[in-house]
Amino acid sequence: MPQPLNAKENALFRQVIRNYEDKQYKRGLKAAEQILKKNPKHGDTMAMKALIMNQQGKTEEAFALGKEALTADMKSHICWHVYGLLYRHQKNYEEAIKAYKFALKLEPDSHQIQRDLAFLQVQMRDYQGYIQSRASMLQARPQVRQNWTALAVAHHLSGDLAQAEKVLTTYEESLKTPPSKTDYENSEAVMYKNSIIAEMGDYEKALTHLESIAKHNLDRLAVMESRAQYLAKLGRKDEAVKAYRALLDRNSEHPDYYNKLIETTELDPNDLAARKAVYDEYAKKNPRCDAAKRLPLDFLTGDDFREAAKAYLTLMLDKGVPSTFANLKHLYGDSSKKETLGALAQEYLDEKKASPEAEKPAGDGAPKGEPAGLYYLAQHYNYRLSRDLAKAMEFVNKGIELVPNSVEFHMTKARIWKHYGNTKKAAETMDQARNLDLKDRYINTKAAKYQLRNNESETALKTMALFTRNDSPGGPLSDLLDMQSVWYLTEDGEAAVRSGNIALALKRFHSVYNIFDVWQEDQFDFHSFSLRKGQIRAYVDMVRWEDHLREHPFYTRASLGAIAAYIGMFDGRKMANGLNGSADVNGEDAAERKKAAKKAKKEAQKAEREAAEKAAKQDPNKAKAGSTEPVKKDDDPNGLRYLATAEPLVEATKFLAPILQFSPKSIDGQIAGFEVYIRREKYLLALRCLNAALAIDATNPTVHEQVVRFRQELDSKLASLPSKVTEVLKSEFKAIEASADLKAYNAEFLEKHKDSASHVISAIKTRKLLGEDAEQCEKDLNNVLSLASIDYETAAEALSLFMQWRSSGADAFKKASHEKWPEVTLFAS
C-alpha cells in the first residue's frame, strides 16, 4: 500500500516532477532523497528518482529502482507510467505499451499516459490500437483540433480513407465560427482532407472540394498542382491544359509539367515536331530556361536530334557549365545519340581551336570555350558506355595544360585513374584537386573517399578532420558518427576488410546499422511535433517513407559487407577446427573469444588513459561548456567485441533479415541469404533465397554455384531431415533433378558461357567443389586471362580464388595480371 505524504512532502514531490521536466536533475534527486528519508517505501517518489537516474545515464540502477517502486506500490499509475518510460528509453516498445496500459487502467483520465501510449502505438504501427487511443483522447478533449486530425490520420494510415474523411468533415461542421484566413493549421488540414478524397479515387468530389478551399488556402502551389491533376484525370482537356500552362509559367524548369501538358494535349507521340514546339514556346518565353532546351533531346532522333543537340551543347560549352555532361549522359543508352554527342563535342573543340578570336582561358573558374570542350570529351571517354581511357587521359591532360588550376580537370583525371584501377594515383590526383580549393567541402569529401578506396584510412580521417569540429571530445571520427556520415563509415569498413582488419570493419558496419536504427527512432518526436505544427501531409509521407527505410542502398551495402565478414569468420573457425582435428572444438573457440575479449578490454583501458592524459594537458583556466548529458565513451573503439562473438551467423542474420524483407529484388541480398542459411542448415530458408535469386537472374554465375552446392547438400543430408521438410524440398527445388549428373550439368553451363570470364570462373570453382582434379582447375583458372571478355575486376576475383585455394600459382597469376593491366594497384608487387 502507498505511504501517504503530508502537505510539506507533497509540495516537495511536486517539486521533484518540476525539476525533472526542467532537466534540473541534481535538484530533483536531492528533493527525492529528502522524501525517501522519511518515507523509504513511497513508490511514486522512488519511480521519479528512477526516471531522473535514467536521464543521468544510470540505466541499470534506474530499472532496479523502478521495479522496487512497483513492488512498493502496484496500484500507482505513476509507477507503471515510469516503468513504461524506462522501457521506452531502452526501445523495448512492446513492454512499454504493456506498462502504459496498466497505468491507464489505474488512471483512465490521464491525458499524459494516453498520449504516450498513442505515440508508441503509431511508432509500432499498431493502427487499430492507435485509433482506439485517439478516439479516447478526442472524447476527453473534443475542443482541440489536433485530436480530430490525429484520429483522421489514424484511420488514414490503417487504410480506412472514408472514415478519415468523415472525422475531418465532422469537425468542420462543428465549428461555429470560420477559421482565420491566415490559419496555417486549418489550411493544411483542409488540403490533407482533399488529398484523402483524391486517394479514394473520387476526383470529381476532390476537385469540387479543392475549388471551395482554393481561394484562401496558403499552399498555392499544392492547390495548382492538385487542380491540374484532377482536371486531367476527369478528362477536362482544355481546363487541364490551362492549369499546366499556369504551372509552367510559374516554374518552367519542372520536367513533369511539360510531360503532363503534352499528355493532356493528346499530341501524337510520333509527331515529334508538335511535341518540340511546346518546348520551343517556353524556351522563347524564358531564354535562360535549361529544361525547355534540354528535354526535347530525350525524344528527338536523327538530324532533328543533331541540330537540337548542337545548339544546346554549343550554348552550354560557351557558358562553361560544368554539369553539361551530367545533364546529357542519360542519352548515352542510345548508341546513335552517344556517337552524335561525342562527334559534336569534337566539332566544337576543333572550331574553337581554329578560331583566331578564341579567348585565352582564365587560370581559374569554370572552363569555357576550348577548355569546356576538352572537359566534356574527357568525361565522354571516361564514361562506362563510351569508355576509352587513353583518349580520356589525353583530353584531360590538355585541359590541365590550358587551365592548370581547374579543380574539375583534376577531379576528372582522378576518376580516370580510378577506372584504370590505379587507386594510388587516383587518391593522389584527387588530393591535388582538393588543394586547389581548400574551402570546398565537396572536393574534400571526394579526396577522403578516394583515400579510403586506396586503404589509407588514417589519411582519409585527417582529410575529413579539416571540416569537422575541433572541440569534439572523441575527435573527428566521433563527429562523423554524430553527423551520421553513412558513406564514410561504409567506405572505411570496406577499406578495413581489404586491409584484413575484420574487427574494425564490423565496428563500422554496426555503426551504419545503428544509424538506421536512430533514423527509425527519430520519427518518434514527429508524432507529436507534426500534429502540433499542423504539418499533416508531410507527416503521413514521412511515416510511409519510414516503413521502407531499410530499402536504402547504403543499408544494403553495409549489411552485405557485415554478412560477408561474419561468414568469413564462421568458415575460418570451422576450417581451423577441422584442420586441427581437435575434439574440444568449443573449448578452443571459447579460448579465442576470451583472448579477443581480453584484448578489447586492454584497448579500452588504453583509450581511457589517452583521453585522461589529453584532458590533463588542457588549460585548466579555460571554462568548460556545461552539459546536462554525460559524454558517452566508446569502450571498444577497434570492434574487438564483435570479433569475439560466439555466433557469427546469428549476427549475420540480424543484418540479413531487413534486406530480404525490404529489398527482395536484390540478387546480392538473396545470394547472401543463401550463404547464411545453408551454413545454419536452415534448408527451407536457403531454398527460398535460391529460388528468389533464380527468378531474378537464372544465368548469374554465383547462383549457378549455389544451385550445385544445394543439390550436393541435399543429396548428403536429405535422409536425416524431417519428412515434411524433405517433402517440401523435393517439390520446391526444381533447378536440378535429383538424378542429374552434377559434373555434366556444370560442363554444360561452362560450354554455354565459355566466352564470359565471370561464368568460366564460377564453373571452375564448381568443378573444384565437385572434386575434379585440383591441378587442372588451377590451370584452367590461369587461362581466363586469355579471354576477350576479362577485365581487371574479374581477374581480381580469380586472384582471390587462387589465394583462397592457397595455390602456389597465385604469384604467377598476379604477375601476368600486372603485365596485362600495369596501372592496376592490386596487381603491383
Secondary structure by P-SEA (a helix, b strand, c coil): cbbbbcaaaaaaaaaaaaaaaacaaaaaaaaaaaaaaccccaaaaaaaaaaaaaaacaaaaaaaaaaaaaaaccccaaaaaaaaaaaaaacaaaaaaaaaaaaaaaccccaaaaaaaaaaaaaacaaaaaaaaaaaaaaaccccaaaaaaaaaaaaaacaaaaaaaaaaaaaaacccccccccaaaaaaaaaaaaaaaaacaaaaaaaaaaaacccccaaaaaaaaaaaaaaaacccaaaaaaaaaaaaaccccaaaaaaaaaaacccccaaaaaaaaaaaaaaacccccccccccccccccaaaaaaaaaaaaaaaaacccccccccccccccaaaaaaaaaaaaaaaaaaaaccccccccccccccaaaaaaaaaaaaaaccccccaaaaaaaaaaaaaaccccaaaaaaaaaaaaaacaaaaaaaaaaaaaaaccccaaaaaaaaaaaaaacaaaaaaaaaaccccccccccaaaaaaaacaaaaaaaaaaaaaaacaaaaaaaaaaaaaaaaaaaaaaacccaaaaaaacaaaaaaaaaaaaaaccccaaaaaaaaaaaaaaaaaaaaaaaaaaaacccaaaaaaaaaaaaaaaaaaaaaaaaaaaaaaaaaaccccccccccccccccccccccccccccccaaaaaaaacccccccccccaaaaaaaaaaaaaacaaaaaaaaaaaaaaaccccaaaaaaaaaaaaaaaaccccccaaaaaaaaaccccccccccaaaaaaaaaaaccccaaaaaaaaaaaaaacccaaaaaaaaaaccccccccaaaaaaaaaaaaaacccaaaaaaaaaaaaccccccccc
